[in-house]
Amino acid sequence: MKLDVNKQYSGFVISQAAYIDEIQSEAYVMEHTYSGARLLYLGNNDDNKVFSISFRTPPYDDTGVAHIL
């Protein structure tokens, strides 16, 4: 499936597109127009499907104490 840069799909605008030879995948960086959430989509013919959500957790200070428990 080929997606066009600067076009909107299901509320997401494609900001970057590239083919990655090492993993035989089309990579798309998208941004949700309402929330600003960013999405990296890798399209390929692999049967294994993966989903991940991540978020930043900056420390409150530079003492080296773990901020995630």
PDB file of N, CA, C, O and CB in Angstrom:
ATOM      1  N   MET A   1       0.854  -1.174   0.000  1.00  0.00           N
ATOM      2  CA  MET A   1       0.000   0.000   0.000  1.00  0.00           C
ATOM      3  C   MET A   1       0.899   1.236   0.000  1.00  0.00           C
ATOM      4  O   MET A   1       1.732   1.403   0.891  1.00  0.00           O
ATOM      5  CB  MET A   1      -0.971  -0.001   1.230  1.00  0.00           C
ATOM      6  N   LYS A   2       0.732   2.076  -0.976  1.00  0.00           N
ATOM      7  CA  LYS A   2       1.482   3.325  -1.080  1.00  0.00           C
ATOM      8  C   LYS A   2       0.619   4.466  -0.567  1.00  0.00           C
ATOM      9  O   LYS A   2      -0.534   4.616  -0.972  1.00  0.00           O
ATOM     10  CB  LYS A   2       1.932   3.590  -2.542  1.00  0.00           C
ATOM     11  N   LEU A   3       1.191   5.275   0.333  1.00  0.00           N
ATOM     12  CA  LEU A   3       0.508   6.453   0.853  1.00  0.00           C
ATOM     13  C   LEU A   3       1.243   7.699   0.371  1.00  0.00           C
ATOM     14  O   LEU A   3       2.459   7.669   0.183  1.00  0.00           O
ATOM     15  CB  LEU A   3       0.430   6.418   2.408  1.00  0.00           C
ATOM     16  N   ASP A   4       0.521   8.777   0.173  1.00  0.00           N
ATOM     17  CA  ASP A   4       1.092  10.012  -0.339  1.00  0.00           C
ATOM     18  C   ASP A   4       1.429  10.983   0.785  1.00  0.00           C
ATOM     19  O   ASP A   4       0.640  11.169   1.711  1.00  0.00           O
ATOM     20  CB  ASP A   4       0.136  10.663  -1.318  1.00  0.00           C
ATOM     21  N   VAL A   5       2.618  11.608   0.698  1.00  0.00           N
ATOM     22  CA  VAL A   5       3.053  12.599   1.682  1.00  0.00           C
ATOM     23  C   VAL A   5       2.128  13.810   1.603  1.00  0.00           C
ATOM     24  O   VAL A   5       1.687  14.206   0.523  1.00  0.00           O
ATOM     25  CB  VAL A   5       4.542  13.017   1.442  1.00  0.00           C
ATOM     26  N   ASN A   6       1.845  14.389   2.769  1.00  0.00           N
ATOM     27  CA  ASN A   6       0.975  15.561   2.946  1.00  0.00           C
ATOM     28  C   ASN A   6      -0.498  15.272   2.660  1.00  0.00           C
ATOM     29  O   ASN A   6      -1.288  16.202   2.500  1.00  0.00           O
ATOM     30  CB  ASN A   6       1.443  16.680   2.048  1.00  0.00           C
ATOM     31  N   LYS A   7      -0.871  14.011   2.596  1.00  0.00           N
ATOM     32  CA  LYS A   7      -2.272  13.639   2.414  1.00  0.00           C
ATOM     33  C   LYS A   7      -2.793  13.062   3.727  1.00  0.00           C
ATOM     34  O   LYS A   7      -2.031  12.471   4.492  1.00  0.00           O
ATOM     35  CB  LYS A   7      -2.441  12.612   1.243  1.00  0.00           C
ATOM     36  N   GLN A   8      -4.077  13.231   3.986  1.00  0.00           N
ATOM     37  CA  GLN A   8      -4.681  12.763   5.231  1.00  0.00           C
ATOM     38  C   GLN A   8      -5.366  11.424   5.029  1.00  0.00           C
ATOM     39  O   GLN A   8      -6.092  11.218   4.056  1.00  0.00           O
ATOM     40  CB  GLN A   8      -5.680  13.790   5.764  1.00  0.00           C
ATOM     41  N   TYR A   9      -5.118  10.500   5.986  1.00  0.00           N
ATOM     42  CA  TYR A   9      -5.734   9.168   6.001  1.00  0.00           C
ATOM     43  C   TYR A   9      -6.257   8.914   7.412  1.00  0.00           C
ATOM     44  O   TYR A   9      -5.473   8.867   8.360  1.00  0.00           O
ATOM     45  CB  TYR A   9      -4.708   8.048   5.560  1.00  0.00           C
ATOM     46  N   SER A  10      -7.543   8.752   7.561  1.00  0.00           N
ATOM     47  CA  SER A  10      -8.176   8.430   8.848  1.00  0.00           C
ATOM     48  C   SER A  10      -7.719   9.359   9.969  1.00  0.00           C
ATOM     49  O   SER A  10      -7.472   8.905  11.086  1.00  0.00           O
ATOM     50  CB  SER A  10      -7.876   6.989   9.229  1.00  0.00           C
ATOM     51  N   GLY A  11      -7.605  10.641   9.682  1.00  0.00           N
ATOM     52  CA  GLY A  11      -7.231  11.613  10.705  1.00  0.00           C
ATOM     53  C   GLY A  11      -5.735  11.818  10.865  1.00  0.00           C
ATOM     54  O   GLY A  11      -5.322  12.651  11.672  1.00  0.00           O
ATOM     55  N   PHE A  12      -4.906  11.086  10.125  1.00  0.00           N
ATOM     56  CA  PHE A  12      -3.457  11.217  10.193  1.00  0.00           C
ATOM     57  C   PHE A  12      -2.925  11.807   8.891  1.00  0.00           C
ATOM     58  O   PHE A  12      -3.344  11.406   7.805  1.00  0.00           O
ATOM     59  CB  PHE A  12      -2.798   9.853  10.478  1.00  0.00           C
ATOM     60  N   VAL A  13      -2.003  12.758   9.003  1.00  0.00           N
ATOM     61  CA  VAL A  13      -1.350  13.343   7.837  1.00  0.00           C
ATOM     62  C   VAL A  13       0.037  12.725   7.708  1.00  0.00           C
ATOM     63  O   VAL A  13       0.789  12.674   8.681  1.00  0.00           O
ATOM     64  CB  VAL A  13      -1.265  14.903   7.953  1.00  0.00           C
ATOM     65  N   ILE A  14       0.374  12.259   6.518  1.00  0.00           N
ATOM     66  CA  ILE A  14       1.678  11.652   6.258  1.00  0.00           C
ATOM     67  C   ILE A  14       2.702  12.777   6.142  1.00  0.00           C
ATOM     68  O   ILE A  14       2.571  13.649   5.284  1.00  0.00           O
ATOM     69  CB  ILE A  14       1.654  10.767   4.956  1.00  0.00           C
ATOM     70  N   SER A  15       3.734  12.761   7.014  1.00  0.00           N
ATOM     71  CA  SER A  15       4.765  13.805   6.956  1.00  0.00           C
ATOM     72  C   SER A  15       6.041  13.313   6.273  1.00  0.00           C
ATOM     73  O   SER A  15       6.770  14.115   5.689  1.00  0.00           O
ATOM     74  CB  SER A  15       5.093  14.298   8.365  1.00  0.00           C
ATOM     75  N   GLN A  16       6.324  12.009   6.336  1.00  0.00           N
ATOM     76  CA  GLN A  16       7.513  11.447   5.700  1.00  0.00           C
ATOM     77  C   GLN A  16       7.204  10.047   5.198  1.00  0.00           C
ATOM     78  O   GLN A  16       6.389   9.331   5.779  1.00  0.00           O
ATOM     79  CB  GLN A  16       8.711  11.421   6.681  1.00  0.00           C
ATOM     80  N   ALA A  17       7.868   9.665   4.107  1.00  0.00           N
ATOM     81  CA  ALA A  17       7.733   8.317   3.572  1.00  0.00           C
ATOM     82  C   ALA A  17       9.079   7.889   3.008  1.00  0.00           C
ATOM     83  O   ALA A  17       9.775   8.677   2.367  1.00  0.00           O
ATOM     84  CB  ALA A  17       6.620   8.247   2.483  1.00  0.00           C
ATOM     85  N   ALA A  18       9.442   6.625   3.252  1.00  0.00           N
ATOM     86  CA  ALA A  18      10.715   6.098   2.740  1.00  0.00           C
ATOM     87  C   ALA A  18      10.641   4.576   2.697  1.00  0.00           C
ATOM     88  O   ALA A  18       9.885   3.958   3.447  1.00  0.00           O
ATOM     89  CB  ALA A  18      11.918   6.568   3.623  1.00  0.00           C
ATOM     90  N   TYR A  19      11.437   3.979   1.807  1.00  0.00           N
ATOM     91  CA  TYR A  19      11.549   2.530   1.755  1.00  0.00           C
ATOM     92  C   TYR A  19      12.820   2.133   2.489  1.00  0.00           C
ATOM     93  O   TYR A  19      13.874   2.731   2.272  1.00  0.00           O
ATOM     94  CB  TYR A  19      11.558   2.009   0.281  1.00  0.00           C
ATOM     95  N   ILE A  20      12.729   1.125   3.361  1.00  0.00           N
ATOM     96  CA  ILE A  20      13.880   0.649   4.134  1.00  0.00           C
ATOM     97  C   ILE A  20      14.266  -0.721   3.597  1.00  0.00           C
ATOM     98  O   ILE A  20      13.562  -1.704   3.830  1.00  0.00           O
ATOM     99  CB  ILE A  20      13.558   0.586   5.674  1.00  0.00           C
ATOM    100  N   ASP A  21      15.382  -0.788   2.881  1.00  0.00           N
ATOM    101  CA  ASP A  21      15.829  -2.031   2.241  1.00  0.00           C
ATOM    102  C   ASP A  21      16.106  -3.151   3.245  1.00  0.00           C
ATOM    103  O   ASP A  21      15.763  -4.305   2.991  1.00  0.00           O
ATOM    104  CB  ASP A  21      17.078  -1.767   1.426  1.00  0.00           C
ATOM    105  N   GLU A  22      16.724  -2.820   4.383  1.00  0.00           N
ATOM    106  CA  GLU A  22      17.132  -3.838   5.344  1.00  0.00           C
ATOM    107  C   GLU A  22      15.977  -4.684   5.855  1.00  0.00           C
ATOM    108  O   GLU A  22      16.163  -5.855   6.184  1.00  0.00           O
ATOM    109  CB  GLU A  22      17.818  -3.190   6.499  1.00  0.00           C
ATOM    110  N   ILE A  23      14.803  -4.109   5.924  1.00  0.00           N
ATOM    111  CA  ILE A  23      13.638  -4.853   6.423  1.00  0.00           C
ATOM    112  C   ILE A  23      12.532  -4.948   5.372  1.00  0.00           C
ATOM    113  O   ILE A  23      11.409  -5.341   5.689  1.00  0.00           O
ATOM    114  CB  ILE A  23      13.090  -4.190   7.689  1.00  0.00           C
ATOM    115  N   GLN A  24      12.840  -4.593   4.135  1.00  0.00           N
ATOM    116  CA  GLN A  24      11.894  -4.651   3.017  1.00  0.00           C
ATOM    117  C   GLN A  24      10.537  -4.062   3.410  1.00  0.00           C
ATOM    118  O   GLN A  24       9.503  -4.717   3.284  1.00  0.00           O
ATOM    119  CB  GLN A  24      11.720  -6.103   2.541  1.00  0.00           C
ATOM    120  N   SER A  25      10.559  -2.823   3.884  1.00  0.00           N
ATOM    121  CA  SER A  25       9.337  -2.189   4.380  1.00  0.00           C
ATOM    122  C   SER A  25       9.210  -0.753   3.901  1.00  0.00           C
ATOM    123  O   SER A  25      10.201  -0.045   3.724  1.00  0.00           O
ATOM    124  CB  SER A  25       9.303  -2.228   5.897  1.00  0.00           C
ATOM    125  N   GLU A  26       7.979  -0.347   3.699  1.00  0.00           N
ATOM    126  CA  GLU A  26       7.665   1.057   3.479  1.00  0.00           C
ATOM    127  C   GLU A  26       7.454   1.683   4.854  1.00  0.00           C
ATOM    128  O   GLU A  26       6.669   1.174   5.654  1.00  0.00           O
ATOM    129  CB  GLU A  26       6.395   1.237   2.554  1.00  0.00           C
ATOM    130  N   ALA A  27       8.145   2.776   5.131  1.00  0.00           N
ATOM    131  CA  ALA A  27       8.026   3.462   6.424  1.00  0.00           C
ATOM    132  C   ALA A  27       7.307   4.782   6.221  1.00  0.00           C
ATOM    133  O   ALA A  27       7.611   5.535   5.296  1.00  0.00           O
ATOM    134  CB  ALA A  27       9.423   3.693   7.073  1.00  0.00           C
ATOM    135  N   TYR A  28       6.345   5.056   7.101  1.00  0.00           N
ATOM    136  CA  TYR A  28       5.589   6.301   7.050  1.00  0.00           C
ATOM    137  C   TYR A  28       5.559   6.919   8.432  1.00  0.00           C
ATOM    138  O   TYR A  28       5.256   6.242   9.414  1.00  0.00           O
ATOM    139  CB  TYR A  28       4.153   6.065   6.524  1.00  0.00           C
ATOM    140  N   VAL A  29       5.875   8.207   8.512  1.00  0.00           N
ATOM    141  CA  VAL A  29       5.727   8.965   9.746  1.00  0.00           C
ATOM    142  C   VAL A  29       4.472   9.800   9.577  1.00  0.00           C
ATOM    143  O   VAL A  29       4.338  10.556   8.615  1.00  0.00           O
ATOM    144  CB  VAL A  29       6.998   9.861  10.056  1.00  0.00           C
ATOM    145  N   MET A  30       3.545   9.655  10.532  1.00  0.00           N
ATOM    146  CA  MET A  30       2.250  10.332  10.448  1.00  0.00           C
ATOM    147  C   MET A  30       2.012  11.142  11.713  1.00  0.00           C
ATOM    148  O   MET A  30       2.585  10.862  12.766  1.00  0.00           O
ATOM    149  CB  MET A  30       1.105   9.315  10.233  1.00  0.00           C
ATOM    150  N   GLU A  31       1.159  12.147  11.590  1.00  0.00           N
ATOM    151  CA  GLU A  31       0.751  12.922  12.761  1.00  0.00           C
ATOM    152  C   GLU A  31      -0.767  13.059  12.763  1.00  0.00           C
ATOM    153  O   GLU A  31      -1.377  13.410  11.754  1.00  0.00           O
ATOM    154  CB  GLU A  31       1.433  14.323  12.773  1.00  0.00           C
ATOM    155  N   HIS A  32      -1.361  12.774  13.924  1.00  0.00           N
ATOM    156  CA  HIS A  32      -2.808  12.883  14.066  1.00  0.00           C
ATOM    157  C   HIS A  32      -3.180  14.362  14.121  1.00  0.00           C
ATOM    158  O   HIS A  32      -2.623  15.114  14.921  1.00  0.00           O
ATOM    159  CB  HIS A  32      -3.308  12.131  15.340  1.00  0.00           C
ATOM    160  N   THR A  33      -4.110  14.776  13.284  1.00  0.00           N
ATOM    161  CA  THR A  33      -4.426  16.203  13.166  1.00  0.00           C
ATOM    162  C   THR A  33      -5.071  16.775  14.424  1.00  0.00           C
ATOM    163  O   THR A  33      -4.864  17.947  14.738  1.00  0.00           O
ATOM    164  CB  THR A  33      -5.341  16.430  11.989  1.00  0.00           C
ATOM    165  N   TYR A  34      -5.838  15.983  15.140  1.00  0.00           N
ATOM    166  CA  TYR A  34      -6.543  16.498  16.318  1.00  0.00           C
ATOM    167  C   TYR A  34      -5.670  16.486  17.572  1.00  0.00           C
ATOM    168  O   TYR A  34      -5.609  17.485  18.289  1.00  0.00           O
ATOM    169  CB  TYR A  34      -7.798  15.684  16.566  1.00  0.00           C
ATOM    170  N   SER A  35      -4.994  15.365  17.844  1.00  0.00           N
ATOM    171  CA  SER A  35      -4.247  15.218  19.096  1.00  0.00           C
ATOM    172  C   SER A  35      -2.763  15.532  18.971  1.00  0.00           C
ATOM    173  O   SER A  35      -2.106  15.799  19.976  1.00  0.00           O
ATOM    174  CB  SER A  35      -4.407  13.830  19.611  1.00  0.00           C
ATOM    175  N   GLY A  36      -2.224  15.503  17.754  1.00  0.00           N
ATOM    176  CA  GLY A  36      -0.785  15.721  17.581  1.00  0.00           C
ATOM    177  C   GLY A  36       0.040  14.470  17.812  1.00  0.00           C
ATOM    178  O   GLY A  36       1.268  14.519  17.745  1.00  0.00           O
ATOM    179  N   ALA A  37      -0.615  13.350  18.081  1.00  0.00           N
ATOM    180  CA  ALA A  37       0.106  12.086  18.295  1.00  0.00           C
ATOM    181  C   ALA A  37       0.860  11.698  17.031  1.00  0.00           C
ATOM    182  O   ALA A  37       0.354  11.868  15.922  1.00  0.00           O
ATOM    183  CB  ALA A  37      -0.871  10.954  18.707  1.00  0.00           C
ATOM    184  N   ARG A  38       2.075  11.177  17.202  1.00  0.00           N
ATOM    185  CA  ARG A  38       2.870  10.738  16.057  1.00  0.00           C
ATOM    186  C   ARG A  38       2.809   9.224  15.938  1.00  0.00           C
ATOM    187  O   ARG A  38       2.726   8.509  16.937  1.00  0.00           O
ATOM    188  CB  ARG A  38       4.334  11.212  16.189  1.00  0.00           C
ATOM    189  N   LEU A  39       2.851   8.750  14.702  1.00  0.00           N
ATOM    190  CA  LEU A  39       2.740   7.329  14.414  1.00  0.00           C
ATOM    191  C   LEU A  39       3.799   6.948  13.387  1.00  0.00           C
ATOM    192  O   LEU A  39       3.972   7.631  12.377  1.00  0.00           O
ATOM    193  CB  LEU A  39       1.319   6.972  13.905  1.00  0.00           C
ATOM    194  N   LEU A  40       4.502   5.856  13.653  1.00  0.00           N
ATOM    195  CA  LEU A  40       5.420   5.278  12.673  1.00  0.00           C
ATOM    196  C   LEU A  40       4.785   3.986  12.193  1.00  0.00           C
ATOM    197  O   LEU A  40       4.555   3.068  12.981  1.00  0.00           O
ATOM    198  CB  LEU A  40       6.861   5.028  13.281  1.00  0.00           C
ATOM    199  N   TYR A  41       4.501   3.918  10.901  1.00  0.00           N
ATOM    200  CA  TYR A  41       3.883   2.739  10.307  1.00  0.00           C
ATOM    201  C   TYR A  41       4.891   2.075   9.382  1.00  0.00           C
ATOM    202  O   TYR A  41       5.468   2.729   8.514  1.00  0.00           O
ATOM    203  CB  TYR A  41       2.582   3.111   9.539  1.00  0.00           C
ATOM    204  N   LEU A  42       5.104   0.773   9.567  1.00  0.00           N
ATOM    205  CA  LEU A  42       5.970  -0.013   8.689  1.00  0.00           C
ATOM    206  C   LEU A  42       5.102  -1.021   7.952  1.00  0.00           C
ATOM    207  O   LEU A  42       4.546  -1.932   8.566  1.00  0.00           O
ATOM    208  CB  LEU A  42       7.110  -0.730   9.496  1.00  0.00           C
ATOM    209  N   GLY A  43       4.985  -0.864   6.659  1.00  0.00           N
ATOM    210  CA  GLY A  43       4.180  -1.771   5.850  1.00  0.00           C
ATOM    211  C   GLY A  43       5.057  -2.780   5.133  1.00  0.00           C
ATOM    212  O   GLY A  43       5.994  -2.402   4.428  1.00  0.00           O
ATOM    213  N   ASN A  44       4.759  -4.075   5.308  1.00  0.00           N
ATOM    214  CA  ASN A  44       5.514  -5.140   4.641  1.00  0.00           C
ATOM    215  C   ASN A  44       4.655  -6.399   4.551  1.00  0.00           C
ATOM    216  O   ASN A  44       3.479  -6.379   4.916  1.00  0.00           O
ATOM    217  CB  ASN A  44       6.840  -5.438   5.398  1.00  0.00           C
ATOM    218  N   ASN A  45       5.241  -7.491   4.064  1.00  0.00           N
ATOM    219  CA  ASN A  45       4.508  -8.747   3.881  1.00  0.00           C
ATOM    220  C   ASN A  45       4.701  -9.735   5.025  1.00  0.00           C
ATOM    221  O   ASN A  45       4.373 -10.912   4.876  1.00  0.00           O
ATOM    222  CB  ASN A  45       4.930  -9.395   2.595  1.00  0.00           C
ATOM    223  N   ASP A  46       5.221  -9.288   6.152  1.00  0.00           N
ATOM    224  CA  ASP A  46       5.462 -10.166   7.293  1.00  0.00           C
ATOM    225  C   ASP A  46       4.135 -10.551   7.950  1.00  0.00           C
ATOM    226  O   ASP A  46       3.262  -9.702   8.126  1.00  0.00           O
ATOM    227  CB  ASP A  46       6.396  -9.481   8.320  1.00  0.00           C
ATOM    228  N   ASP A  47       3.979 -11.836   8.313  1.00  0.00           N
ATOM    229  CA  ASP A  47       2.760 -12.307   8.981  1.00  0.00           C
ATOM    230  C   ASP A  47       2.688 -11.881  10.444  1.00  0.00           C
ATOM    231  O   ASP A  47       1.597 -11.785  11.004  1.00  0.00           O
ATOM    232  CB  ASP A  47       2.675 -13.816   8.891  1.00  0.00           C
ATOM    233  N   ASN A  48       3.843 -11.624  11.071  1.00  0.00           N
ATOM    234  CA  ASN A  48       3.870 -11.196  12.470  1.00  0.00           C
ATOM    235  C   ASN A  48       3.462  -9.737  12.569  1.00  0.00           C
ATOM    236  O   ASN A  48       3.974  -8.889  11.839  1.00  0.00           O
ATOM    237  CB  ASN A  48       5.271 -11.408  13.087  1.00  0.00           C
ATOM    238  N   LYS A  49       2.545  -9.449  13.469  1.00  0.00           N
ATOM    239  CA  LYS A  49       2.053  -8.078  13.665  1.00  0.00           C
ATOM    240  C   LYS A  49       2.468  -7.597  15.048  1.00  0.00           C
ATOM    241  O   LYS A  49       2.398  -8.353  16.017  1.00  0.00           O
ATOM    242  CB  LYS A  49       0.500  -8.002  13.499  1.00  0.00           C
ATOM    243  N   VAL A  50       2.900  -6.340  15.142  1.00  0.00           N
ATOM    244  CA  VAL A  50       3.362  -5.771  16.404  1.00  0.00           C
ATOM    245  C   VAL A  50       2.718  -4.405  16.593  1.00  0.00           C
ATOM    246  O   VAL A  50       2.526  -3.660  15.632  1.00  0.00           O
ATOM    247  CB  VAL A  50       4.916  -5.661  16.437  1.00  0.00           C
ATOM    248  N   PHE A  51       2.385  -4.082  17.841  1.00  0.00           N
ATOM    249  CA  PHE A  51       1.796  -2.795  18.185  1.00  0.00           C
ATOM    250  C   PHE A  51       2.487  -2.297  19.438  1.00  0.00           C
ATOM    251  O   PHE A  51       2.697  -3.064  20.377  1.00  0.00           O
ATOM    252  CB  PHE A  51       0.248  -2.903  18.393  1.00  0.00           C
ATOM    253  N   SER A  52       2.842  -1.026  19.465  1.00  0.00           N
ATOM    254  CA  SER A  52       3.520  -0.477  20.632  1.00  0.00           C
ATOM    255  C   SER A  52       3.085   0.967  20.848  1.00  0.00           C
ATOM    256  O   SER A  52       2.911   1.728  19.896  1.00  0.00           O
ATOM    257  CB  SER A  52       5.053  -0.564  20.469  1.00  0.00           C
ATOM    258  N   ILE A  53       2.914   1.325  22.104  1.00  0.00           N
ATOM    259  CA  ILE A  53       2.657   2.714  22.477  1.00  0.00           C
ATOM    260  C   ILE A  53       3.770   3.126  23.428  1.00  0.00           C
ATOM    261  O   ILE A  53       4.088   2.406  24.374  1.00  0.00           O
ATOM    262  CB  ILE A  53       1.230   2.896  23.136  1.00  0.00           C
ATOM    263  N   SER A  54       4.354   4.279  23.174  1.00  0.00           N
ATOM    264  CA  SER A  54       5.408   4.774  24.069  1.00  0.00           C
ATOM    265  C   SER A  54       5.190   6.249  24.337  1.00  0.00           C
ATOM    266  O   SER A  54       4.526   6.945  23.569  1.00  0.00           O
ATOM    267  CB  SER A  54       6.818   4.535  23.463  1.00  0.00           C
ATOM    268  N   PHE A  55       5.755   6.712  25.427  1.00  0.00           N
ATOM    269  CA  PHE A  55       5.625   8.111  25.794  1.00  0.00           C
ATOM    270  C   PHE A  55       6.877   8.541  26.542  1.00  0.00           C
ATOM    271  O   PHE A  55       7.566   7.716  27.142  1.00  0.00           O
ATOM    272  CB  PHE A  55       4.357   8.348  26.652  1.00  0.00           C
ATOM    273  N   ARG A  56       7.162   9.815  26.505  1.00  0.00           N
ATOM    274  CA  ARG A  56       8.342  10.361  27.164  1.00  0.00           C
ATOM    275  C   ARG A  56       8.140  10.397  28.661  1.00  0.00           C
ATOM    276  O   ARG A  56       7.038  10.649  29.149  1.00  0.00           O
ATOM    277  CB  ARG A  56       8.658  11.758  26.640  1.00  0.00           C
ATOM    278  N   THR A  57       9.226  10.138  29.393  1.00  0.00           N
ATOM    279  CA  THR A  57       9.199  10.203  30.849  1.00  0.00           C
ATOM    280  C   THR A  57      10.444  10.939  31.327  1.00  0.00           C
ATOM    281  O   THR A  57      11.342  10.321  31.898  1.00  0.00           O
ATOM    282  CB  THR A  57       9.117   8.778  31.476  1.00  0.00           C
ATOM    283  N   PRO A  58      10.511  12.253  31.104  1.00  0.00           N
ATOM    284  CA  PRO A  58      11.697  12.999  31.512  1.00  0.00           C
ATOM    285  C   PRO A  58      11.839  13.033  33.038  1.00  0.00           C
ATOM    286  O   PRO A  58      10.839  13.132  33.748  1.00  0.00           O
ATOM    287  CB  PRO A  58      11.639  14.424  30.958  1.00  0.00           C
ATOM    288  N   PRO A  59      13.081  12.951  33.548  1.00  0.00           N
ATOM    289  CA  PRO A  59      13.289  13.015  34.995  1.00  0.00           C
ATOM    290  C   PRO A  59      13.015  14.427  35.514  1.00  0.00           C
ATOM    291  O   PRO A  59      13.083  15.396  34.759  1.00  0.00           O
ATOM    292  CB  PRO A  59      14.727  12.581  35.356  1.00  0.00           C
ATOM    293  N   TYR A  60      12.708  14.534  36.801  1.00  0.00           N
ATOM    294  CA  TYR A  60      12.435  15.828  37.414  1.00  0.00           C
ATOM    295  C   TYR A  60      13.710  16.616  37.688  1.00  0.00           C
ATOM    296  O   TYR A  60      13.697  17.846  37.717  1.00  0.00           O
ATOM    297  CB  TYR A  60      11.666  15.639  38.701  1.00  0.00           C
ATOM    298  N   ASP A  61      14.831  15.882  37.892  1.00  0.00           N
ATOM    299  CA  ASP A  61      16.103  16.542  38.177  1.00  0.00           C
ATOM    300  C   ASP A  61      17.233  15.660  37.651  1.00  0.00           C
ATOM    301  O   ASP A  61      16.977  14.645  37.003  1.00  0.00           O
ATOM    302  CB  ASP A  61      16.270  16.816  39.712  1.00  0.00           C
ATOM    303  N   ASP A  62      18.458  16.035  37.920  1.00  0.00           N
ATOM    304  CA  ASP A  62      19.614  15.295  37.407  1.00  0.00           C
ATOM    305  C   ASP A  62      20.360  14.540  38.499  1.00  0.00           C
ATOM    306  O   ASP A  62      21.579  14.393  38.424  1.00  0.00           O
ATOM    307  CB  ASP A  62      20.564  16.241  36.711  1.00  0.00           C
ATOM    308  N   THR A  63      19.628  14.051  39.534  1.00  0.00           N
ATOM    309  CA  THR A  63      20.281  13.328  40.630  1.00  0.00           C
ATOM    310  C   THR A  63      20.608  11.888  40.277  1.00  0.00           C
ATOM    311  O   THR A  63      21.362  11.238  41.002  1.00  0.00           O
ATOM    312  CB  THR A  63      19.407  13.352  41.854  1.00  0.00           C
ATOM    313  N   GLY A  64      20.064  11.372  39.185  1.00  0.00           N
ATOM    314  CA  GLY A  64      20.321  10.005  38.784  1.00  0.00           C
ATOM    315  C   GLY A  64      19.357   9.011  39.389  1.00  0.00           C
ATOM    316  O   GLY A  64      19.452   7.819  39.098  1.00  0.00           O
ATOM    317  N   VAL A  65      18.439   9.453  40.213  1.00  0.00           N
ATOM    318  CA  VAL A  65      17.443   8.581  40.815  1.00  0.00           C
ATOM    319  C   VAL A  65      16.440   8.182  39.738  1.00  0.00           C
ATOM    320  O   VAL A  65      15.984   9.016  38.957  1.00  0.00           O
ATOM    321  CB  VAL A  65      16.732   9.278  42.015  1.00  0.00           C
ATOM    322  N   ALA A  66      16.103   6.887  39.708  1.00  0.00           N
ATOM    323  CA  ALA A  66      15.152   6.404  38.695  1.00  0.00           C
ATOM    324  C   ALA A  66      13.813   7.115  38.827  1.00  0.00           C
ATOM    325  O   ALA A  66      13.290   7.264  39.931  1.00  0.00           O
ATOM    326  CB  ALA A  66      14.953   4.882  38.820  1.00  0.00           C
ATOM    327  N   HIS A  67      13.264   7.550  37.711  1.00  0.00           N
ATOM    328  CA  HIS A  67      11.986   8.247  37.745  1.00  0.00           C
ATOM    329  C   HIS A  67      10.837   7.340  37.296  1.00  0.00           C
ATOM    330  O   HIS A  67       9.675   7.745  37.336  1.00  0.00           O
ATOM    331  CB  HIS A  67      12.047   9.490  36.864  1.00  0.00           C
ATOM    332  N   ILE A  68      11.155   6.128  36.873  1.00  0.00           N
ATOM    333  CA  ILE A  68      10.143   5.148  36.517  1.00  0.00           C
ATOM    334  C   ILE A  68      10.341   3.929  37.420  1.00  0.00           C
ATOM    335  O   ILE A  68      11.439   3.377  37.483  1.00  0.00           O
ATOM    336  CB  ILE A  68      10.229   4.759  34.995  1.00  0.00           C
ATOM    337  N   LEU A  69       9.316   3.520  38.095  1.00  0.00           N
ATOM    338  CA  LEU A  69       9.436   2.348  38.973  1.00  0.00           C
ATOM    339  C   LEU A  69       8.525   1.245  38.478  1.00  0.00           C
ATOM    340  O   LEU A  69       8.475   0.170  39.076  1.00  0.00           O
ATOM    341  CB  LEU A  69       9.093   2.710  40.439  1.00  0.00           C
TER     342      LEU A  69
END
